[in-house]
Amino acid sequence: MNKLLVLIALGAALVLAGCNTWHGFGKDLEKAGDKIQKSPNNE
């Protein structure tokens, strides 16, 4: 029973860490898009 509880806790930690990683990636991608839109070569 303890092994199952540890595995569930580890799985939950990995999922939460993954969400934060994807959230940060989305913010970086959004900033890159904003810079492309504001570039002088964009008509």
N, C-alpha and C positions, 0 to 999 in steps of 0.2 A: 504493500500500500504506500509506503514512504517513497519507493522508487517512482511510482506513478505520479505522486504529488510533485516530486522534483522535476520530472519530465514535463509536466504541465506548466510548472512555473518557468522553466527554461524556455519552453515554446512561447509562452506569453511575453517573456522578456525580448525574445528575438522579433516577434511580431511588432511590438511597440517600438523597438529600435529601428526596424525597417520603415515604419510609418514616418518617423522623424527624418530619416534619410531621404525618403521620397519627397517629403514636404520641402526640405532644403533644396533638393534638386529642382523642384518646380519653381521656387523663388529665383534660383540662378538662371533658369531658362527664361523666365519672365523678364528679368533684367536685360538679358542678351537681346530679347525681342524688342524691348524698348529702345535700346541703343541702335538697333538696325533701323527702326522706324524713324529715329531722329537724325540719321546720317544724312549728310548733304547730297549724296549721290542718289538718294531715294526720291523719286518723283511722284 
